Every structure is written in C-alpha cells, then in structure tokens.
Amino acid sequence: MTTKERPKFYRQELNKTIWEVPERYQTLSPVGSGAYGSVCSSYDEKTGLKIAVKKLSRPFQSIIHAKRTYRELRLLKHMKHENVIGLLDVFTPATSLEEFNDV
C-alpha cells in the first residue's frame, strides 16, 4: 500500500480572510463571498489551469451544515456543465481532527 505525501501549504490573507492552501495553487485573487464561504481564483502549477478555490467557513458547526457541505461536495464531483467548475480537489491544512474546522 502506498501512502500519499501530504502537500506543503502556505498562508495568505485576502479580504480579511486567511487562506491556507497547497503550494501548487498560486496567484490567489478574490472572486466573492457568501453565507457559507469565500471563493478565489488561482493558478494550478501542477496542471497549468486556472481554477477556483472555495473556502467553506465552519462547515461542521452543526449537523445541518455538515450535511450541506457533504451535499455540495457530492454535487460538484458529478457536475458537468459549462458554467459550473467541477470538483478537482478537497484539502484541509489541519493535521488532526481537533484542528479540522475549515475545508
């Protein structure tokens, strides 16, 4: 069994929000924010593609929020539409369950 190496993360503040993302995602630029989180555009150095990074704020604060988070991830994983960016990656900078607050 092979274990996947954990990516290195870097921190950046944008619009009073701390973003902690894998080093492969560079040139973060704010796009917008809403009730459940914020979105930035970025450049994926590994694939060479422009991508969107969504930071969900407190996705597990209640059972309802956890279900909404799970539903959104499932829908984005299977979504194929020209106006919707599909799910490419899910990550957290947390290294333990106690730290696991943001997705």
C-alpha positions in Angstrom: 0.0 0.0 0.0 1.4 3.4 -0.9 0.8 6.5 1.2 0.2 9.8 -0.5 2.6 12.5 0.6 1.0 15.4 2.3 1.3 18.7 0.3 3.0 21.7 1.7 0.7 24.7 2.5 1.3 28.4 2.5 -0.8 31.2 4.1 -2.1 34.4 2.5 -4.6 37.0 3.7 -7.2 38.2 1.2 -10.2 40.4 2.2 -9.7 39.8 5.9 -9.7 36.0 5.4 -6.7 33.8 6.0 -6.3 31.3 3.1 -4.1 28.3 3.8 -3.7 26.4 0.5 -1.3 23.8 -1.0 1.7 25.4 -2.7 0.6 24.1 -6.1 -2.2 26.7 -6.1 -0.6 30.1 -6.7 -1.7 33.7 -7.5 -4.8 33.7 -5.3 -7.2 36.5 -6.3 -10.6 37.1 -4.5 -13.7 36.4 -6.5 -16.6 36.7 -4.0 -18.1 35.5 -0.7 -21.4 34.4 0.6 -23.1 32.9 3.6 -21.1 29.6 3.5 -17.7 30.7 2.4 -15.4 32.6 0.0 -14.0 32.0 -3.4 -10.7 32.9 -5.0 -9.3 32.3 -8.5 -5.9 30.6 -8.6 -3.4 29.1 -10.9 -2.6 25.3 -10.5 1.1 24.9 -11.2 0.7 21.2 -11.5 -1.9 21.2 -14.3 -1.3 24.7 -15.7 -5.0 25.5 -15.4 -6.8 28.5 -13.9 -9.0 27.2 -11.1 -11.4 28.4 -8.4 -10.7 27.7 -4.7 -13.7 27.8 -2.3 -13.1 28.1 1.4 -16.0 26.8 3.5 -16.3 28.6 6.8 -17.3 26.4 9.7 -18.8 23.6 7.6 -19.2 21.3 10.6 -20.7 23.8 13.1 -24.0 21.7 13.1 -25.4 18.6 11.6 -27.3 20.7 9.0 -24.1 22.5 7.9 -22.2 19.2 7.7 -25.0 17.7 5.5 -25.0 20.8 3.3 -21.2 20.6 2.9 -21.4 16.9 2.0 -24.2 17.5 -0.5 -22.3 20.4 -2.2 -19.1 18.2 -2.5 -21.1 15.3 -3.9 -22.9 17.5 -6.4 -19.7 19.3 -7.6 -17.9 16.0 -8.0 -20.5 14.8 -10.5 -21.5 18.2 -12.1 -20.7 18.5 -15.8 -21.8 22.0 -17.0 -20.1 24.7 -18.9 -21.0 27.3 -16.3 -20.0 25.3 -13.2 -16.5 24.5 -12.2 -16.4 20.8 -11.2 -14.6 19.5 -8.1 -10.9 18.8 -8.7 -9.5 18.6 -5.2 -10.6 18.8 -1.5 -8.0 19.7 1.1 -7.5 21.0 4.6 -4.4 22.3 6.3 -5.4 20.5 9.5 -3.2 17.7 10.7 -5.6 16.4 13.4 -9.3 16.1 14.0 -9.1 18.8 16.7 -7.8 21.3 14.1 -10.2 20.3 11.4 -12.6 23.3 11.1 -12.2 24.6 7.5 -12.5 22.9 4.1 
